[in-house]
């Protein structure tokens, strides 16, 4: 029974994604091989640098939110935690839960309360989905301006925007509406306990949940008090998305395609829309299919479009996923330091080794 559940929740989505990729690659293997042999390494390197920039700004976002909430971490640790938690989401399809759980675990090992972990995650998620919805809307209308037709892609974009904005709005409501947050927190607490008991015959104590609610309330009050510091976080999130787009831009340049901004954003938006599918890890397969189809409709050779999409996948998802194993190891190696010195003083906003 346990093996069946593990297969359904972990391996089945991966197999589905790999099946889609095989369906895309096999009929176009010759074209892909020819394109790969003629790629420009200079643009591949620039694409990789943009991927590094994207993860760097991801780290700045988490680091800045934690600083606003009164919990300072060294930048390399905050950046590493953001890096690892992001790559976990790309390999395990869980609607973002796996990445959140990894981030919460690593932060809590650094004496960051779970309530603060949730607060920082919600703030970042709202900004990320807000920017994603803007990109999708922009791509949708650029496509409309080019074709002057309300095709299937247009209505898919409408549905995607509504889904993304609805999710962000739900997060904001649950986060800032006290009664609603309290009611849903209680429901989620009981649901999590049912799942834990089903798998391990253990439950989260009531006292732990009450403590978590208090920590969450303090984090929300801090965000309210320091809301004018949030534009810096939004700026980092914007730079993260810009770097994302530039990864794809240089991937196309590497295969010999130099397209305009309109085409680039239109296809990128279509691909990103597929990454919100919760059952596929990182939208694997669906993103490549959507990007290749849209760029093909815009006049780009299908083989080159698919190659560029695969390069984007390799440099932004696969390579960082491999690197994150070593970063995770480094983060785990630093945990005994925090366990030895204990919790930092939240009022002083200092790490244990900082002097007056």
C-alpha positions in Angstrom: 0.0 0.0 0.0 2.8 2.4 1.0 4.7 1.6 -2.3 1.5 2.3 -4.3 1.1 5.7 -2.7 4.7 6.6 -3.2 4.4 5.6 -6.9 1.2 7.7 -7.4 2.6 10.8 -5.7 6.2 10.8 -6.8 7.0 8.5 -9.7 3.8 8.6 -11.7 4.0 12.4 -12.4 7.7 12.0 -13.3 6.9 9.2 -15.7 4.1 11.3 -17.3 6.5 14.2 -17.8 9.1 11.9 -19.3 6.5 10.4 -21.6 5.6 13.9 -22.9 9.3 14.7 -23.5 9.8 11.4 -25.4 6.7 12.2 -27.5 8.2 15.6 -28.3 11.8 14.6 -28.9 11.6 11.2 -30.7 9.9 12.5 -34.0 12.3 15.5 -34.0 15.5 13.8 -33.0 17.4 14.4 -36.2 16.5 18.1 -36.2 17.4 18.4 -32.5 20.8 16.7 -33.1 21.7 19.0 -35.9 20.7 22.1 -34.0 22.6 21.0 -30.9 25.8 20.4 -32.9 25.7 24.0 -34.2 24.9 25.8 -30.9 27.0 28.8 -30.0 28.8 28.2 -26.7 29.1 31.9 -26.0 25.3 32.3 -25.8 25.0 29.1 -23.8 27.4 30.6 -21.3 25.4 33.8 -21.2 22.2 31.8 -20.7 23.9 30.0 -17.8 24.9 33.3 -16.2 21.3 34.5 -16.4 20.2 31.4 -14.6 22.8 32.2 -11.9 21.4 35.7 -11.7 17.8 34.4 -11.4 18.7 32.2 -8.4 20.8 35.1 -6.9 17.8 37.4 -6.9 15.7 34.6 -5.6 18.1 34.5 -2.6 18.0 38.3 -2.2 14.2 38.1 -2.0 14.1 35.6 0.8 17.0 37.4 2.6 15.2 40.7 2.4 11.9 39.4 3.7 13.6 37.6 6.6 15.4 40.9 7.4 12.1 42.8 7.4 10.6 40.2 9.7 13.5 40.7 12.1 15.5 37.5 11.4 18.8 38.1 9.8 20.7 35.3 8.2 24.0 35.5 6.3 23.2 36.0 2.6 24.8 32.8 1.5 22.6 30.8 3.8 19.4 32.5 2.8 20.3 32.3 -0.8 21.2 28.6 -0.4 17.9 27.8 1.3 16.0 29.7 -1.5 18.0 27.7 -4.1 17.4 24.3 -2.6 13.7 24.8 -1.9 13.1 26.1 -5.4 14.8 23.1 -7.1 12.9 20.7 -4.8 9.6 22.0 -6.4 11.0 21.3 -9.9 11.5 17.6 -9.2 8.5 16.8 -6.9 5.1 17.8 -8.1 3.2 18.9 -5.0 1.8 22.3 -5.9 4.7 24.0 -4.1 4.2 22.1 -0.8 7.5 20.2 -1.1 9.5 23.4 -1.6 7.8 25.2 1.3 8.4 22.2 3.6 12.1 22.1 2.6 12.4 25.9 3.2 10.6 25.7 6.5 12.8 22.8 7.7 16.1 24.5 6.8 15.0 27.9 8.3 13.8 26.3 11.5 17.1 24.6 11.9 18.5 28.1 12.0 16.2 29.1 14.8 13.6 30.8 12.5 10.1 30.1 13.9 7.7 28.2 11.6 5.3 31.2 11.8 8.0 33.4 10.3 8.7 30.7 7.6 5.0 30.8 6.6 4.9 34.6 6.6 8.0 34.9 4.4 6.7 32.2 2.0 3.3 33.8 1.6 4.8 37.3 0.9 7.2 35.9 -1.7 4.5 33.7 -3.3 2.1 36.6 -3.7 4.8 38.7 -5.4 5.9 35.8 -7.6 2.4 35.0 -8.8 1.6 38.7 -9.3 4.6 39.1 -11.6 3.7 35.8 -13.4 0.1 37.0 -14.0 1.5 40.3 -15.5 3.8 38.3 -17.8 1.0 36.0 -18.9 -1.3 39.0 -19.6 1.4 40.7 -21.5 2.1 37.6 -23.6 -1.6 37.1 -24.2 -2.2 40.6 -25.5 1.0 40.7 -27.6 -0.3 37.5 -29.3 -3.7 39.2 -29.8 -2.1 42.2 -31.4 -0.1 40.0 -33.8 -2.9 37.7 -34.9 -6.0 39.9 -34.2 -7.8 36.6 -33.4 -9.4 35.4 -30.2 -8.1 31.8 -30.6 -7.8 28.9 -28.1 -4.5 30.3 -26.8 -6.1 33.6 -25.8 -8.8 31.9 -23.7 -6.2 29.5 -22.2 -4.3 32.7 -21.2 -7.5 34.1 -19.6 -8.0 31.0 -17.6 -4.4 30.9 -16.6 -4.4 34.5 -15.4 -7.6 34.0 -13.5 -6.1 30.9 -11.8 -2.9 32.6 -10.9 -4.6 35.8 -9.6 -7.2 33.8 -7.7 -4.4 31.8 -6.0 -2.6 35.0 -5.1 -5.8 36.7 -3.9 -6.6 33.6 -1.7 -3.2 33.8 -0.2 -3.7 37.5 0.6 -7.1 36.9 2.1 -6.0 34.0 4.3 -2.9 35.9 5.3 -4.4 39.3 6.3 -8.0 38.4 7.3 -7.7 37.3 11.0 -11.0 35.4 11.3 -10.6 33.7 7.9 -6.9 32.9 8.6 -7.7 31.4 12.1 -10.5 29.2 10.7 -8.5 27.9 7.8 -5.4 27.4 9.9 -7.5 25.2 12.3 -8.8 23.2 9.3 -5.3 22.8 7.8 -4.0 21.7 11.2 -6.6 19.0 11.5 -6.0 17.9 7.9 -2.3 17.7 8.4 -2.8 15.7 11.6 -5.0 13.2 9.8 -2.3 12.7 7.1 0.4 12.4 9.7 -1.5 9.9 11.7 -2.4 7.9 8.6 1.3 7.6 7.6 3.1 7.6 11.0 0.5 7.2 13.7 1.7 10.6 15.1 0.1 14.0 15.5 1.1 17.6 16.0 0.3 18.7 19.6 -2.3 21.4 20.2 0.2 23.5 22.1 2.6 23.5 19.1 -0.3 24.7 16.9 -1.2 27.6 19.3 2.5 28.6 19.4 2.6 28.6 15.6 -0.5 30.8 15.4 1.2 33.3 17.8 4.3 33.4 15.7 2.3 33.8 12.5 0.4 36.7 14.0 3.6 38.5 15.1 5.0 38.0 11.6 1.9 39.5 9.9 2.0 42.5 12.3 5.6 43.1 11.4 4.8 43.0 7.7 2.0 45.5 8.3 4.3 47.8 10.2 7.1 47.6 7.6 5.0 47.4 4.4 6.9 50.3 2.9 10.1 48.2 2.8 8.4 45.6 0.6 9.0 47.3 -2.7 12.7 46.2 -2.5 11.5 42.6 -2.3 9.2 43.2 -5.3 12.2 44.6 -7.2 14.2 41.5 -6.5 11.3 39.3 -7.7 11.1 41.4 -10.9 14.8 40.9 -11.6 14.4 37.2 -11.0 11.7 37.1 -13.8 13.8 39.3 -16.1 16.7 36.9 -15.7 14.3 34.0 -16.5 13.3 35.6 -19.8 16.9 36.3 -20.7 17.8 32.6 -20.1 15.4 31.7 -22.9 16.5 34.7 -25.0 20.2 33.5 -25.0 19.1 29.9 -25.5 17.4 31.0 -28.8 20.5 33.0 -29.7 22.6 29.9 -29.1 20.6 28.0 -31.7 20.8 30.8 -34.2 17.4 32.5 -33.6 17.4 36.2 -32.8 13.7 37.1 -32.2 12.1 40.3 -31.0 10.8 41.0 -27.5 7.1 40.5 -28.5 7.7 36.9 -29.8 10.0 36.1 -26.9 7.6 37.1 -24.2 4.6 35.5 -25.9 6.2 32.1 -26.0 7.7 32.5 -22.5 4.3 33.3 -21.1 2.8 30.3 -22.7 5.5 28.1 -21.2 5.3 29.5 -17.7 1.5 29.0 -17.8 2.2 25.3 -18.0 4.5 25.3 -15.0 1.5 25.9 -12.6 0.1 22.5 -13.4 0.4 20.9 -10.0 0.6 17.2 -11.1 3.7 17.7 -13.3 7.1 18.5 -11.6 8.0 22.0 -12.8 5.6 21.6 -15.7 8.1 19.2 -17.2 7.1 18.3 -20.7 4.0 20.6 -20.8 6.2 23.7 -20.7 8.4 22.5 -23.6 5.4 21.5 -25.6 3.7 24.8 -25.1 6.8 26.9 -25.9 7.6 25.0 -29.0 4.1 25.1 -30.3 3.7 28.9 -29.8 7.1 29.7 -31.2 6.4 27.5 -34.2 3.2 29.4 -34.8 5.2 32.6 -34.7 7.4 31.4 -37.5 10.3 29.8 -35.6 11.5 26.4 -36.8 10.0 23.8 -34.5 13.3 21.9 -34.0 15.1 25.1 -32.9 12.2 26.1 -30.7 12.2 22.8 -29.0 16.0 22.8 -28.6 15.9 26.3 -27.0 13.1 25.2 -24.6 15.2 22.1 -23.6 18.3 24.3 -23.1 16.1 26.5 -20.8 15.0 23.4 -18.9 18.6 22.1 -18.6 20.1 25.4 -17.4 17.3 26.6 -15.2 16.0 23.3 -13.8 18.4 20.3 -14.2 21.8 21.9 -13.6 20.6 23.8 -10.5 18.9 20.6 -9.3 22.3 18.8 -9.3 24.1 21.8 -7.7 21.4 22.0 -5.0 22.5 18.6 -3.6 25.9 20.1 -2.7 24.3 23.3 -1.4 22.0 21.2 0.8 24.9 19.3 2.2 26.7 22.6 3.0 23.5 23.9 4.7 23.2 20.8 6.8 26.9 21.0 7.8 26.2 24.5 9.3 23.2 23.4 11.4 25.2 22.3 14.5 26.4 25.9 14.9 22.8 27.1 15.4 22.0 24.1 17.6 24.9 24.9 19.8 24.3 28.6 20.3 20.6 28.3 20.5 17.9 30.8 19.4 19.1 34.3 18.6 17.4 37.2 20.4 14.7 38.4 18.0 14.7 41.9 19.6 18.5 42.4 19.0 18.2 41.2 15.4 21.7 39.7 15.8 23.3 36.4 15.0 24.8 34.5 17.9 28.4 35.6 17.1 27.7 39.3 16.6 29.0 41.6 19.3 27.4 44.8 20.8 
